[in-house]
Amino acid sequence: MNIKAEELNLKLSHFNVSHGMHHDNNYSTALDIAKLSCYAMSKQYFRDIVSVQLHECPSSEYEDVIYKWENTNQLLKEGYTGIKTGITPTAGPCLAASTIKEGYNVVVVVLSCCSMDSRWYEVPKLVNWGVKKIIKIA
C-alpha cells in the first residue's frame, strides 16, 4: 500500500495494516484520502463494491443460512455512490463519500466529526458548497 501511496503522491500517509482498523503507525490526511478515493473510484470494480447497500451470501457450511452485510454509509440511500465510513481513536467518526452532482464527480472526506450522525448532514453541505464554487468558476 505504501508503494501505491507514493505513486499517488500521498505525502502525508503511511499504512502498516490494510484493514482500516486503528494501528499506531497508520496515518493520513483528508487530502490524501481524497486523492486515494479519486484514484479508487476510477476503477469500475471498486465503484461496484462501494455502492452496494446490502450484500447477501449463502453459507457454504450451513444449509438455509444466508449471511447479510449492510453498508453503514447512509448517504447511499440518498443517491451517493460510495465510499467508506469509519471511526478510529485518532480520526474519530469519518467518511469518504462520493456522488455525482450537476454532472461533476465529487469526493468529500471528513475526519473527526463531532458525532457519528453529523457525517450524514455535513457531507451534503460540503458537496453543495463545492459544486457551487466550481460552477461559479466555470
C-alpha positions, -999 to 999 in steps of 0.1 A, spaced: 0 0 0 28 24 7 43 19 -28 9 28 -43 6 58 -18 40 70 -31 29 66 -67 -3 86 -59 18 114 -42 2 107 -8 29 126 10 13 125 45 2 89 46 16 57 58 -1 23 61 11 -6 84 -21 -26 80 -46 -25 52 -78 -34 70 -86 1 81 -87 -6 118 -66 15 142 -29 10 141 -4 35 157 17 36 125 -13 42 102 -18 79 94 -31 100 67 -48 134 59 -82 143 44 -64 154 13 -45 121 9 -77 101 15 -94 122 -11 -66 116 -37 -68 79 -29 -106 79 -32 -105 96 -66 -80 70 -78 -100 41 -64 -133 55 -79 -117 54 -113 -119 16 -111 -152 1 -121 -148 -29 -98 -142 -6 -68 -172 16 -77 -194 -16 -79 -183 -27 -44 -186 6 -25 -220 14 -39 -236 -19 -26 -261 -12 2 -268 -48 11 -248 -79 3 -261 -114 9 -242 -147 7 -254 -182 14 -234 -202 39 -212 -229 23 -213 -248 56 -249 -244 69 -279 -252 48 -306 -224 47 -282 -199 63 -277 -166 45 -252 -141 58 -261 -104 53 -238 -73 54 -254 -39 53 -233 -9 43 -232 17 70 -229 46 46 -264 61 49 -257 85 20 -261 56 -4 -298 58 3 -296 95 -9 -280 86 -42 -243 88 -33 -220 64 -50 -197 53 -21 -171 51 -5 -162 43 32 -174 51 67 -151 47 96 -142 55 132 -108 53 149 -94 68 181 -74 93 161 -97 101 132 -130 100 152 -161 95 131 -151 99 95 -164 94 60 -150 94 24 -181 100 2 -186 102 -35 -215 114 -56 -224 129 -90 -238 164 -86 -246 188 -115 -226 165 -138 -195 166 -116 -179 135 -99 -174 148 -63 -154 133 -35 -156 147 1 -136 135 31 -145 145 66 -124 134 96 -130 138 134 -167 147 130 -185 160 161 -208 129 161 -215 97 142 -246 113 127 -231 146 117 -214 130 88 -247 125 71 -256 162 70 -222 178 68 -211 160 37 -241 170 16 -235 206 27 -199 204 16 -208 188 -17 -234 216 -25 -209 243 -14 -181 228 -36 -203 224 -67 -215 260 -64 -179 271 -63 -170 250 -93 -199 263 -113 -191 299 -103 -156 295 -116 -166 277 -148 
